[in-house]
Amino acid sequence: ELEWGDKSFAIIDLDSEKQATQFEDSEKLDFVILHSADWQNCNRIQELHTRRTIISNTFGSKMKERIQESAPTSSIMFMSETGMLEL
């Protein structure tokens, strides 16, 4: 668990099975940063409904559509090399 100002957050690597289970335990956090090189793992984002989620990677419109379908768009923010895009 990390802090940014008065906000608490976690960085979770979905490519790690051990870390991928941690976001079930992170309900008390203000937001979670997810990272995955394998977008099959993004199906797990369906579990995240109650907090701000930041997905860390660079990807094209197909991936954005896939994430939008699998999670509430109001809680998703994409972080890429060019900056952040909130949906």
Secondary structure by P-SEA (a helix, b strand, c coil): ccccccbbbbbbccccccccccccccccccbbbbbbccccccccccccccbbbbbbccccaaaaaaaaaccccccbbbbcccccccc
